[in-house]
Amino acid sequence: MARTLPIQKTTLLKKEEVKKDWYLINAEGQTLGRLATRIALVLMGKNKPNWTPHVDCGNFVVVINADKIKLTGKKWDQKVYYRHSGYPGGIKEFTARQLQQRNPEKLIQLAVKRMLPKTILGRKALKRLKIYAGSEHPHSAQKPIELNF
C-alpha cells in the first residue's frame, strides 16, 4: 500500500497582501558595515517569514544617532568616497571623517545603498530609509518598533 506524503506549498505574496512595518534603529556605537547589512535585510523584507523575491515586501527603517556610528581600524582616515560632477576634472574625494563632519547621514545611506540590489526594488527600498543625525525623528506617529542588534 502506497503511503501519501503531505504536500507543502510555498506561499507567494501579492503586492496587495504586503504589510509594511516601521522599525527604529539606534546607530550609537554600532559598526557601520554590520549595521548596514542588517538595515538592508529589513528594507528588503527578508526578516519576514513570507518574503517573496519579486514583490516589494520591505519595511520602513528609521535610523537615529547616525553621527555616533563607529568605524574599525584606520577607516576614518583611509576610507575614501568619490563624487563626480560630470565635467572633466570634476572628481572630488572625501575621507570618511570629512563626510561624517559634513553629512553624517550620508555614510549610512551610501553603505546601505551599495548593499541593496541594483534594481527597481532596491531603489524603492532605499526610499523607505529615513536617517537622522540626532536622537529626534518626526516618525513617532507611525509607532516604529525598536530593533536591537
Order of alpha helices (4+ residues) and beta strands (2+ residues): beta-alpha-beta-alpha-beta-beta-alpha-alpha-alpha-beta-beta
